Amino acid sequence: MKQIALLCLLATMLLCSCNSKSTKESQSKITAEMALEGVNNYCHSEYDWSMAKDNPDIMGVQMGEDSDSAYQVVFRSYTGAFVNFYVDKTSGTTRMEEYVPNLNVRNDVGTIDIFGYIDKNE
């Protein structure tokens, strides 16, 4: 009788742990819209957009290519430099790489958590 009760308890614990994992994963799933919104919000808080006041086409944020694991979002600066944001589709961890085409220079410039820049009211 104790063995049956123990088996039932273990089965219940296993089912509960599997369910909480899938719930956690679904809560942290990033969509393309969330990636674009988060990067756009980050760029507007971290970069000076005053140069684009009279000519908004010289700066911008747009979607790039995506892979199975990450979205690419590209920020174009008025200086001609690009910052590529690679947003992990599951975790929200975002790697940033700056590219200066005129100098053909690429540099990793850090990481951010995209969840810190997504509007929580949606």
N, CA and C atoms as a LAMMPS dump frame, in Angstrom:
ITEM: TIMESTEP
0
ITEM: NUMBER OF ATOMS
366
ITEM: BOX BOUNDS ff ff ff
-5.0000000000000000e+02 5.0000000000000000e+02
-5.0000000000000000e+02 5.0000000000000000e+02
-5.0000000000000000e+02 5.0000000000000000e+02
ITEM: ATOMS id mol type element x y z
1 1 1 N 0.818 -1.199 0
2 1 2 C 0 0 0
3 1 3 C 0.864 1.266 0
4 2 1 N 1.971 1.236 0.773
5 2 2 C 2.863 2.386 0.808
6 2 3 C 3.512 2.614 -0.554
7 3 1 N 3.801 1.511 -1.263
8 3 2 C 4.433 1.639 -2.57
9 3 3 C 3.497 2.309 -3.571
10 4 1 N 2.225 1.976 -3.526
11 4 2 C 1.248 2.579 -4.434
12 4 3 C 1.1 4.069 -4.133
13 5 1 N 1.036 4.418 -2.865
14 5 2 C 0.92 5.822 -2.479
15 5 3 C 2.158 6.601 -2.907
16 6 1 N 3.326 5.991 -2.734
17 6 2 C 4.565 6.645 -3.136
18 6 3 C 4.621 6.837 -4.651
19 7 1 N 4.2 5.83 -5.413
20 7 2 C 4.166 5.939 -6.87
21 7 3 C 3.214 7.044 -7.319
22 8 1 N 2.052 7.121 -6.678
23 8 2 C 1.089 8.177 -7.02
24 8 3 C 1.667 9.561 -6.73
25 9 1 N 2.346 9.681 -5.599
26 9 2 C 2.961 10.954 -5.223
27 9 3 C 4.05 11.347 -6.221
28 10 1 N 4.899 10.408 -6.6
29 10 2 C 5.957 10.685 -7.567
30 10 3 C 5.393 11.052 -8.938
31 11 1 N 4.352 10.332 -9.357
32 11 2 C 3.723 10.63 -10.649
33 11 3 C 3.125 12.032 -10.649
34 12 1 N 2.486 12.405 -9.56
35 12 2 C 1.894 13.742 -9.44
36 12 3 C 2.976 14.817 -9.491
37 13 1 N 4.069 14.592 -8.767
38 13 2 C 5.161 15.564 -8.762
39 13 3 C 5.769 15.714 -10.154
40 14 1 N 5.927 14.602 -10.85
41 14 2 C 6.481 14.642 -12.205
42 14 3 C 5.572 15.416 -13.149
43 15 1 N 4.282 15.156 -13.087
44 15 2 C 3.336 15.86 -13.949
45 15 3 C 3.307 17.352 -13.645
46 16 1 N 3.354 17.704 -12.37
47 16 2 C 3.332 19.121 -11.993
48 16 3 C 4.593 19.835 -12.457
49 17 1 N 5.743 19.183 -12.334
50 17 2 C 6.979 19.843 -12.748
51 17 3 C 7.023 20.017 -14.265
52 18 1 N 6.511 19.071 -15.021
53 18 2 C 6.478 19.212 -16.485
54 18 3 C 5.551 20.344 -16.883
55 19 1 N 4.421 20.456 -16.243
56 19 2 C 3.451 21.494 -16.555
57 19 3 C 4.01 22.876 -16.241
58 20 1 N 4.698 23.03 -15.117
59 20 2 C 5.226 24.344 -14.777
60 20 3 C 6.341 24.751 -15.736
61 21 1 N 7.109 23.798 -16.229
62 21 2 C 8.159 24.125 -17.186
63 21 3 C 7.56 24.652 -18.484
64 22 1 N 6.535 23.98 -19
65 22 2 C 5.949 24.44 -20.26
66 22 3 C 5.244 25.774 -20.078
67 23 1 N 4.675 26.024 -18.91
68 23 2 C 4.051 27.319 -18.64
69 23 3 C 5.108 28.408 -18.612
70 24 1 N 6.247 28.132 -17.969
71 24 2 C 7.325 29.108 -17.892
72 24 3 C 7.86 29.42 -19.289
73 25 1 N 8.033 28.397 -20.129
74 25 2 C 8.53 28.61 -21.477
75 25 3 C 7.558 29.442 -22.299
76 26 1 N 6.268 29.177 -22.17
77 26 2 C 5.296 29.929 -22.964
78 26 3 C 5.224 31.382 -22.513
79 27 1 N 5.499 31.632 -21.223
80 27 2 C 5.484 33.006 -20.743
81 27 3 C 6.67 33.798 -21.269
82 28 1 N 7.793 33.131 -21.527
83 28 2 C 8.977 33.863 -21.94
84 28 3 C 9.187 33.843 -23.452
85 29 1 N 8.262 33.306 -24.214
86 29 2 C 8.39 33.255 -25.67
87 29 3 C 8.301 34.665 -26.24
88 30 1 N 9.29 35.018 -27.05
89 30 2 C 9.351 36.339 -27.657
90 30 3 C 8.804 36.264 -29.081
91 31 1 N 7.954 37.199 -29.432
92 31 2 C 7.454 37.3 -30.802
93 31 3 C 8.288 38.34 -31.547
94 32 1 N 8.154 38.37 -32.856
95 32 2 C 8.864 39.366 -33.66
96 32 3 C 8.429 40.78 -33.266
97 33 1 N 7.152 40.953 -32.986
98 33 2 C 6.64 42.269 -32.59
99 33 3 C 7.246 42.712 -31.257
100 34 1 N 7.379 41.77 -30.315
101 34 2 C 7.982 42.095 -29.021
102 34 3 C 9.45 42.47 -29.196
103 35 1 N 10.162 41.746 -30.042
104 35 2 C 11.579 42.042 -30.292
105 35 3 C 11.73 43.439 -30.877
106 36 1 N 10.918 43.77 -31.875
107 36 2 C 10.98 45.094 -32.498
108 36 3 C 10.627 46.194 -31.502
109 37 1 N 9.581 45.98 -30.732
110 37 2 C 9.173 46.98 -29.736
111 37 3 C 10.265 47.199 -28.697
112 38 1 N 10.825 46.109 -28.177
113 38 2 C 11.856 46.224 -27.149
114 38 3 C 13.101 46.932 -27.654
115 39 1 N 13.562 46.576 -28.842
116 39 2 C 14.749 47.22 -29.4
117 39 3 C 14.458 48.68 -29.711
118 40 1 N 13.294 48.969 -30.259
119 40 2 C 12.915 50.351 -30.549
120 40 3 C 12.902 51.184 -29.262
121 41 1 N 12.301 50.649 -28.208
122 41 2 C 12.275 51.366 -26.926
123 41 3 C 13.687 51.569 -26.378
124 42 1 N 14.516 50.537 -26.468
125 42 2 C 15.908 50.642 -26.01
126 42 3 C 16.637 51.743 -26.779
127 43 1 N 16.53 51.716 -28.092
128 43 2 C 17.235 52.693 -28.927
129 43 3 C 16.771 54.119 -28.652
130 44 1 N 15.474 54.292 -28.423
131 44 2 C 14.972 55.634 -28.136
132 44 3 C 15.399 56.115 -26.75
133 45 1 N 15.692 55.192 -25.838
134 45 2 C 16.142 55.613 -24.51
135 45 3 C 17.656 55.789 -24.437
136 46 1 N 18.414 55.125 -25.299
137 46 2 C 19.879 55.13 -25.194
138 46 3 C 20.591 55.993 -26.226
139 47 1 N 19.967 56.273 -27.352
140 47 2 C 20.632 57.026 -28.419
141 47 3 C 19.977 58.398 -28.583
142 48 1 N 20.773 59.349 -29.042
143 48 2 C 20.299 60.714 -29.278
144 48 3 C 19.608 60.771 -30.642
145 49 1 N 18.315 61.019 -30.621
146 49 2 C 17.526 61.078 -31.854
147 49 3 C 17.336 62.514 -32.342
148 50 1 N 17.972 63.482 -31.711
149 50 2 C 17.761 64.88 -32.102
150 50 3 C 18.222 65.155 -33.535
151 51 1 N 19.221 64.417 -34.002
152 51 2 C 19.705 64.602 -35.38
153 51 3 C 18.643 64.211 -36.407
154 52 1 N 17.726 63.35 -36.002
155 52 2 C 16.692 62.865 -36.925
156 52 3 C 15.411 63.702 -36.848
157 53 1 N 15.435 64.743 -36.039
158 53 2 C 14.23 65.56 -35.878
159 53 3 C 13.766 66.158 -37.208
160 54 1 N 14.674 66.734 -37.951
161 54 2 C 14.329 67.361 -39.236
162 54 3 C 14.311 66.368 -40.389
163 55 1 N 15.033 65.259 -40.242
164 55 2 C 15.108 64.256 -41.305
165 55 3 C 15.025 62.854 -40.677
166 56 1 N 13.814 62.38 -40.411
167 56 2 C 13.653 61.104 -39.697
168 56 3 C 14.183 59.886 -40.457
169 57 1 N 14.441 60.025 -41.747
170 57 2 C 14.934 58.89 -42.534
171 57 3 C 16.399 58.547 -42.257
172 58 1 N 17.133 59.425 -41.562
173 58 2 C 18.549 59.147 -41.336
174 58 3 C 18.782 58.183 -40.172
175 59 1 N 17.741 57.91 -39.382
176 59 2 C 17.841 56.962 -38.268
177 59 3 C 16.614 56.07 -38.282
178 60 1 N 16.779 54.852 -37.769
179 60 2 C 15.61 53.997 -37.697
180 60 3 C 15.897 52.622 -37.124
181 61 1 N 14.828 51.922 -36.829
182 61 2 C 14.875 50.554 -36.309
183 61 3 C 13.981 49.709 -37.203
184 62 1 N 14.504 48.578 -37.666
185 62 2 C 13.695 47.689 -38.505
186 62 3 C 14.09 46.24 -38.268
187 63 1 N 13.192 45.355 -38.635
188 63 2 C 13.463 43.927 -38.508
189 63 3 C 14.491 43.517 -39.553
190 64 1 N 15.381 42.623 -39.143
191 64 2 C 16.334 42.016 -40.06
192 64 3 C 15.923 40.565 -40.274
193 65 1 N 16.892 39.733 -40.53
194 65 2 C 16.622 38.308 -40.732
195 65 3 C 16.415 37.635 -39.38
196 66 1 N 15.729 36.5 -39.409
197 66 2 C 15.614 35.732 -38.174
198 66 3 C 16.027 34.295 -38.431
199 67 1 N 16.422 33.638 -37.357
200 67 2 C 16.821 32.238 -37.424
201 67 3 C 15.856 31.441 -36.556
202 68 1 N 16.139 30.171 -36.382
203 68 2 C 15.297 29.349 -35.519
204 68 3 C 15.342 29.815 -34.068
205 69 1 N 16.449 30.423 -33.665
206 69 2 C 16.614 30.765 -32.252
207 69 3 C 16.58 32.261 -31.943
208 70 1 N 16.735 33.121 -32.953
209 70 2 C 16.826 34.554 -32.655
210 70 3 C 16.234 35.411 -33.769
211 71 1 N 15.747 36.598 -33.349
212 71 2 C 15.34 37.631 -34.293
213 71 3 C 16.491 38.619 -34.407
214 72 1 N 16.683 39.157 -35.592
215 72 2 C 17.635 40.233 -35.766
216 72 3 C 16.836 41.515 -35.953
217 73 1 N 17.18 42.52 -35.156
218 73 2 C 16.59 43.846 -35.3
219 73 3 C 17.76 44.804 -35.517
220 74 1 N 17.631 45.7 -36.493
221 74 2 C 18.747 46.559 -36.888
222 74 3 C 18.418 48.025 -36.589
223 75 1 N 19.32 48.669 -35.874
224 75 2 C 19.241 50.108 -35.633
225 75 3 C 20.247 50.785 -36.561
226 76 1 N 19.781 51.769 -37.324
227 76 2 C 20.649 52.543 -38.211
228 76 3 C 20.809 53.929 -37.613
229 77 1 N 22.046 54.324 -37.375
230 77 2 C 22.346 55.624 -36.798
231 77 3 C 22.559 56.67 -37.888
232 78 1 N 22.429 57.93 -37.519
233 78 2 C 22.688 59.02 -38.464
234 78 3 C 24.154 59.051 -38.885
235 79 1 N 25.033 58.388 -38.139
236 79 2 C 26.467 58.364 -38.468
237 79 3 C 26.789 57.357 -39.572
238 80 1 N 25.829 56.5 -39.911
239 80 2 C 26.065 55.454 -40.898
240 80 3 C 26.38 54.112 -40.268
241 81 1 N 26.52 54.09 -38.962
242 81 2 C 26.777 52.832 -38.248
243 81 3 C 25.461 52.078 -38.049
244 82 1 N 25.585 50.772 -37.904
245 82 2 C 24.443 49.908 -37.62
246 82 3 C 24.707 49.168 -36.321
247 83 1 N 23.654 48.973 -35.537
248 83 2 C 23.747 48.087 -34.382
249 83 3 C 22.755 46.963 -34.632
250 84 1 N 23.29 45.752 -34.713
251 84 2 C 22.454 44.57 -34.895
252 84 3 C 22.129 43.993 -33.532
253 85 1 N 20.853 43.822 -33.268
254 85 2 C 20.378 43.229 -32.029
255 85 3 C 19.907 41.817 -32.355
256 86 1 N 20.445 40.833 -31.666
257 86 2 C 20.052 39.439 -31.863
258 86 3 C 19.265 39.015 -30.629
259 87 1 N 17.937 38.948 -30.758
260 87 2 C 17.031 38.695 -29.641
261 87 3 C 16.718 37.202 -29.582
262 88 1 N 17.157 36.539 -28.518
263 88 2 C 16.873 35.119 -28.329
264 88 3 C 15.368 34.943 -28.183
265 89 1 N 14.777 34.064 -28.988
266 89 2 C 13.328 33.89 -29.031
267 89 3 C 12.755 33.295 -27.757
268 90 1 N 13.564 32.629 -26.975
269 90 2 C 13.067 31.999 -25.755
270 90 3 C 13.375 32.81 -24.502
271 91 1 N 14.621 33.232 -24.359
272 91 2 C 15.036 33.863 -23.104
273 91 3 C 14.892 35.383 -23.095
274 92 1 N 14.912 36.015 -24.26
275 92 2 C 14.875 37.473 -24.309
276 92 3 C 16.245 38.11 -24.197
277 93 1 N 17.274 37.31 -23.948
278 93 2 C 18.635 37.849 -23.905
279 93 3 C 18.988 38.366 -25.296
280 94 1 N 19.499 39.566 -25.341
281 94 2 C 19.748 40.232 -26.614
282 94 3 C 21.214 40.629 -26.714
283 95 1 N 21.874 40.089 -27.723
284 95 2 C 23.277 40.411 -27.985
285 95 3 C 23.314 41.544 -28.995
286 96 1 N 24.217 42.519 -28.75
287 96 2 C 24.328 43.678 -29.627
288 96 3 C 25.693 43.685 -30.312
289 97 1 N 25.668 43.944 -31.619
290 97 2 C 26.893 44.016 -32.402
291 97 3 C 26.849 45.278 -33.252
292 98 1 N 27.849 46.123 -33.103
293 98 2 C 27.927 47.351 -33.894
294 98 3 C 28.742 47.092 -35.152
295 99 1 N 28.269 47.635 -36.27
296 99 2 C 28.964 47.489 -37.553
297 99 3 C 29.092 48.863 -38.196
298 100 1 N 30.317 49.237 -38.549
299 100 2 C 30.585 50.498 -39.232
300 100 3 C 31.036 50.148 -40.645
301 101 1 N 30.132 50.26 -41.635
302 101 2 C 30.464 49.838 -42.992
303 101 3 C 31.647 50.58 -43.62
304 102 1 N 31.768 51.875 -43.383
305 102 2 C 32.853 52.657 -43.989
306 102 3 C 34.234 52.18 -43.538
307 103 1 N 34.299 51.643 -42.321
308 103 2 C 35.573 51.162 -41.794
309 103 3 C 35.666 49.638 -41.82
310 104 1 N 34.555 48.981 -42.171
311 104 2 C 34.454 47.52 -42.147
312 104 3 C 34.86 46.959 -40.777
313 105 1 N 34.3 47.563 -39.726
314 105 2 C 34.617 47.177 -38.349
315 105 3 C 33.354 46.655 -37.671
316 106 1 N 33.507 45.507 -36.994
317 106 2 C 32.423 44.924 -36.194
318 106 3 C 32.9 44.777 -34.757
319 107 1 N 32.042 45.156 -33.809
320 107 2 C 32.367 45.013 -32.384
321 107 3 C 31.148 44.54 -31.619
322 108 1 N 31.347 43.575 -30.722
323 108 2 C 30.292 43.226 -29.776
324 108 3 C 30.221 44.353 -28.762
325 109 1 N 29.012 44.839 -28.508
326 109 2 C 28.881 45.986 -27.607
327 109 3 C 28.049 45.681 -26.371
328 110 1 N 27.738 44.412 -26.131
329 110 2 C 27.058 44.058 -24.896
330 110 3 C 25.788 43.267 -25.11
331 111 1 N 25.067 43.114 -24.008
332 111 2 C 23.789 42.402 -24.022
333 111 3 C 22.781 43.163 -23.17
334 112 1 N 21.524 42.94 -23.464
335 112 2 C 20.433 43.472 -22.648
336 112 3 C 19.379 42.38 -22.506
337 113 1 N 18.497 42.545 -21.535
338 113 2 C 17.328 41.686 -21.395
339 113 3 C 16.16 42.435 -22.033
340 114 1 N 15.662 41.928 -23.136
341 114 2 C 14.63 42.633 -23.906
342 114 3 C 13.355 42.845 -23.09
343 115 1 N 13.105 41.98 -22.094
344 115 2 C 11.903 42.139 -21.274
345 115 3 C 11.902 43.463 -20.517
346 116 1 N 13.079 44.038 -20.266
347 116 2 C 13.158 45.333 -19.591
348 116 3 C 12.708 46.494 -20.463
349 117 1 N 12.487 46.251 -21.751
350 117 2 C 12.135 47.324 -22.692
351 117 3 C 10.82 47.077 -23.422
352 118 1 N 10.1 46.046 -22.999
353 118 2 C 8.798 45.752 -23.601
354 118 3 C 7.712 46.315 -22.703
355 119 1 N 6.746 47 -23.315
356 119 2 C 5.638 47.593 -22.556
357 119 3 C 4.874 46.501 -21.825
358 120 1 N 4.805 46.628 -20.532
359 120 2 C 4.147 45.609 -19.688
360 120 3 C 2.618 45.723 -19.723
361 121 1 N 2.092 46.811 -20.302
362 121 2 C 0.647 47.028 -20.302
363 121 3 C -0.091 46.306 -21.413
364 122 1 N 0.622 45.622 -22.282
365 122 2 C -0.048 44.959 -23.4
366 122 3 C -0.589 43.631 -22.991
